[in-house]
Amino acid sequence: MTASGTFAVLVVLLVLPVLVVGVINRTKAIWAGRKGLPILQLAFDVFRLLRKRPVYSSVTTPVFRLAPYVVLATSWISGAIVPVLGRAAAMSFPFDFVWFAYVWGLGRVALILGALDTGSSFEGMGASREATFAALLEPALFLVAGALCTATGQLSLQGP
């Protein structure tokens, strides 16, 4: 894939989630008989929140500050191996679905460690829920991916 194609895929990975959330929220509002928020409301909220100064507890360590960046990076990197909008993936290699699952797992571990770093029982409950959810879904993800590889004969998310 060319550099411009890779750049286009990465831009789509940044823009499309905002639009999808906006369309979902607008559709739910219309079905409830309300006008709803603007479709780009999530983008407005993100830009507003990025202008604010973060507030950290005195008991947190650098793990808490680093966790959101690791989660964002792993999400973006794992999105780079998925074909988006009919285009070729930015990266592709055999058994990339295994790498995809483990990169998401790394992001999940960072999220759990960041939550546990605060030392609060509420964050501990959230981290526990995240770990339980992962323990139940990861085996299913591997079984489905393996079954699809066997059924299609493909070893990559992108195909031949």
ChimeraX attribute file (.defattr): number of C-alpha atoms within 10 A of each C-alpha:
attribute: neighborCount
match mode: 1-to-1
recipient: residues
	/A:1	12
	/A:2	8
	/A:3	9
	/A:4	9
	/A:5	14
	/A:6	17
	/A:7	13
	/A:8	15
	/A:9	23
	/A:10	18
	/A:11	11
	/A:12	14
	/A:13	17
	/A:14	13
	/A:15	12
	/A:16	11
	/A:17	13
	/A:18	17
	/A:19	16
	/A:20	13
	/A:21	16
	/A:22	20
	/A:23	16
	/A:24	12
	/A:25	17
	/A:26	18
	/A:27	17
	/A:28	14
	/A:29	14
	/A:30	12
	/A:31	10
	/A:32	10
	/A:33	9
	/A:34	11
	/A:35	12
	/A:36	15
	/A:37	14
	/A:38	13
	/A:39	18
	/A:40	14
	/A:41	15
	/A:42	17
	/A:43	17
	/A:44	13
	/A:45	10
	/A:46	11
	/A:47	11
	/A:48	10
	/A:49	11
	/A:50	10
	/A:51	8
	/A:52	8
	/A:53	7
	/A:54	8
	/A:55	6
	/A:56	11
	/A:57	9
	/A:58	7
	/A:59	10
	/A:60	15
	/A:61	13
	/A:62	9
	/A:63	16
	/A:64	21
	/A:65	14
	/A:66	14
	/A:67	21
	/A:68	15
	/A:69	14
	/A:70	17
	/A:71	20
	/A:72	11
	/A:73	15
	/A:74	21
	/A:75	18
	/A:76	16
	/A:77	18
	/A:78	18
	/A:79	21
	/A:80	20
	/A:81	22
	/A:82	21
	/A:83	17
	/A:84	17
	/A:85	9
	/A:86	7
	/A:87	14
	/A:88	18
	/A:89	21
	/A:90	22
	/A:91	17
	/A:92	20
	/A:93	14
	/A:94	14
	/A:95	15
	/A:96	18
	/A:97	23
	/A:98	15
	/A:99	14
	/A:100	19
	/A:101	16
	/A:102	15
	/A:103	19
	/A:104	21
	/A:105	17
	/A:106	15
	/A:107	21
	/A:108	21
	/A:109	19
	/A:110	21
	/A:111	24
	/A:112	21
	/A:113	18
	/A:114	23
	/A:115	23
	/A:116	21
	/A:117	19
	/A:118	19
	/A:119	13
	/A:120	11
	/A:121	11
	/A:122	12
	/A:123	17
	/A:124	18
	/A:125	13
	/A:126	15
	/A:127	20
	/A:128	15
	/A:129	13
	/A:130	15
	/A:131	16
	/A:132	11
	/A:133	11
	/A:134	17
	/A:135	11
	/A:136	10
	/A:137	11
	/A:138	15
	/A:139	11
	/A:140	12
	/A:141	15
	/A:142	14
	/A:143	12
	/A:144	12
	/A:145	19
	/A:146	17
	/A:147	12
	/A:148	14
	/A:149	17
	/A:150	11
	/A:151	9
	/A:152	10
	/A:153	11
	/A:154	15
	/A:155	19
	/A:156	18
	/A:157	22
	/A:158	21
	/A:159	15
	/A:160	10
